Amino acid sequence: MNSLFADRLTNVQIAGNTVRMEFSTLEFLPGNDPNAPNTRVSLVLAMPLEGFVQAYNGQETVVRKLLADGLLKRNEPTPAQ
């Protein structure tokens, strides 16, 4: 089994019954602003739509538990000016 790491999901595309997710890692390059790192695509994962929905449901369950346990907080929308 291969283990891979990504800092974030940067793109999702759906073509027919296939979902392609592009994951990226952050690159902190010398001389660049450390608060604005570059991103580099490190992995593209393709899976059937049914598998994507199952993965989404599992992630949604984890997020709800993190919210309930106080380990994650919702971003409240800022009022329009």
C-alpha positions as CSV (number, residue, x, y, z in Angstrom):
1,M,0.0,0.0,0.0
2,N,1.2,3.5,-0.8
3,S,0.8,6.4,1.6
4,L,0.7,9.9,0.2
5,F,0.3,13.3,1.7
6,A,-1.4,16.4,0.5
7,D,-2.1,19.8,2.2
8,R,-5.3,20.5,0.4
9,L,-7.8,19.5,-2.3
10,T,-7.3,22.0,-5.1
11,N,-9.7,20.9,-7.8
12,V,-12.6,18.5,-8.4
13,Q,-13.9,17.5,-11.9
14,I,-16.7,15.2,-12.9
15,A,-16.7,13.5,-16.3
16,G,-19.5,11.0,-16.7
17,N,-19.4,8.6,-13.7
18,T,-15.8,9.5,-12.8
19,V,-14.7,12.1,-10.2
20,R,-11.2,13.4,-10.4
21,M,-9.7,15.1,-7.4
22,E,-6.5,17.1,-7.6
23,F,-4.5,17.4,-4.4
24,S,-1.6,19.7,-3.7
25,T,1.2,20.3,-1.3
26,L,2.4,23.7,-0.1
27,E,5.9,24.8,-1.1
28,F,7.7,27.4,1.0
29,L,10.3,28.8,-1.4
30,P,13.2,30.9,-0.2
31,G,12.5,34.6,-0.8
32,N,8.8,34.2,-1.1
33,D,6.2,35.4,1.4
34,P,5.9,32.7,4.0
35,N,2.2,33.6,4.4
36,A,1.5,32.9,0.7
37,P,3.2,29.6,-0.2
38,N,3.0,28.1,-3.7
39,T,1.0,25.0,-4.3
40,R,2.2,22.1,-6.3
41,V,-0.1,19.3,-7.6
42,S,1.1,16.1,-5.8
43,L,-1.7,13.6,-6.6
44,V,-4.7,13.1,-8.8
45,L,-7.2,10.6,-7.5
46,A,-9.9,9.3,-9.9
47,M,-12.8,7.3,-8.5
48,P,-16.4,6.3,-9.5
49,L,-19.1,8.7,-8.5
50,E,-20.6,6.2,-6.1
51,G,-17.3,5.8,-4.2
52,F,-16.9,9.6,-4.1
53,V,-20.4,10.0,-2.5
54,Q,-19.5,7.3,0.1
55,A,-16.2,9.1,0.9
56,Y,-18.1,12.4,1.2
57,N,-20.6,10.9,3.6
58,G,-17.8,9.5,5.8
59,Q,-16.0,12.8,5.9
60,E,-19.3,14.6,6.7
61,T,-19.7,12.3,9.7
62,V,-16.2,13.1,10.9
63,V,-16.8,16.9,10.5
64,R,-20.1,16.7,12.5
65,K,-18.3,14.8,15.3
66,L,-15.4,17.4,15.3
67,L,-18.0,20.2,15.6
68,A,-19.9,18.5,18.4
69,D,-16.7,17.9,20.3
70,G,-15.6,21.5,19.9
71,L,-12.5,20.6,18.0
72,L,-13.7,22.5,14.9
73,K,-15.7,25.7,14.6
74,R,-18.0,26.8,11.8
75,N,-17.0,30.0,9.9
76,E,-19.9,32.4,10.4
77,P,-20.6,34.6,7.3
78,T,-19.6,38.2,7.7
79,P,-22.4,40.7,7.4
80,A,-22.5,42.6,4.1
81,Q,-21.5,46.2,4.3
